[in-house]
Amino acid sequence: MTASVDAIYENGVFRPIGEVTLPEGIRVHIAVALIDGVVNGVESDPAFNLAELAEDTGIADLATNIDHYLYGLPKRTDEQAIR
C-alpha cells in the first residue's frame, strides 16, 4: 500500500497534517520531498548557493579571457575587454 501524507518536521519527529488512517504501531517507510523548497531559511535549489561552489583558480584574468581558457582564442588586452 502507498499513501501520501503531508507532515511537519518538529523536534526530530514528523507530525502529520490531517488525519492518518493506519493501524497503531505499524511500520512505514517515509520518503521526504520538500514542499516549499526551503531548508533552514535557505533555498534548497543549488542555483541559490552558487557562491558555495566557487573555487579560486588563481587565474587573475579569467573573467576577461574566459574564451581563451575555454576555447583557445587569443587573449584580450585591457582595451579589448568588454566593460
C-alpha positions in Angstrom: 0.0 0.0 0.0 1.2 3.5 -0.8 -0.1 6.7 0.7 0.8 10.3 0.6 0.8 12.3 3.9 1.8 15.9 4.4 3.7 16.5 7.6 5.7 19.0 9.5 9.1 18.0 11.0 9.5 19.3 14.5 11.9 18.4 17.3 13.1 15.3 15.4 9.5 14.0 14.7 7.3 14.0 11.6 3.9 15.3 12.7 1.1 14.6 10.1 -1.1 17.4 8.9 -4.5 16.0 8.9 -5.9 12.5 9.6 -3.8 9.4 9.0 -5.7 6.1 8.8 -3.2 3.5 9.7 -3.2 0.8 12.4 -1.3 1.9 15.6 2.2 0.5 15.7 2.6 -0.3 12.0 6.0 0.3 10.5 6.2 2.6 7.5 8.8 3.9 5.1 8.9 7.7 4.7 10.4 9.4 1.6 10.8 13.1 2.2 10.0 15.7 -0.6 10.3 19.4 0.4 7.1 21.2 -0.4 8.3 24.8 -0.1 11.9 24.2 -1.2 13.4 25.9 1.8 15.6 24.3 4.4 16.7 26.4 7.4 15.8 29.6 5.6 17.9 28.8 2.6 16.6 27.8 -0.8 17.4 24.1 -1.4 18.0 24.6 -5.1 21.8 24.6 -5.7 21.4 27.6 -8.1 20.7 29.7 -5.0 24.0 28.7 -3.5 26.4 29.1 -6.4 28.9 31.0 -4.3 29.5 27.9 -2.2 30.5 26.0 -5.3 33.1 28.7 -6.4 36.8 27.7 -6.5 39.8 30.0 -6.6 41.5 29.2 -9.8 44.4 31.6 -9.3 43.8 33.0 -12.8 43.5 36.7 -12.3 42.1 37.5 -15.8 39.7 34.6 -16.0 36.6 36.8 -16.4 38.2 38.8 -19.2 39.7 35.9 -21.0 37.2 33.1 -20.5 37.1 32.4 -24.2 40.9 32.0 -24.3 40.8 29.5 -21.4 37.8 27.6 -22.7 38.3 27.7 -26.5 41.9 28.7 -27.1 41.0 32.1 -28.6 43.6 34.8 -28.4 43.8 36.7 -25.1 42.1 40.1 -24.9 44.0 43.2 -23.9 42.6 45.6 -21.3 41.5 47.9 -24.2 39.6 45.0 -25.8 37.9 43.8 -22.7 34.1 44.2 -22.6 33.2 46.8 -20.0 
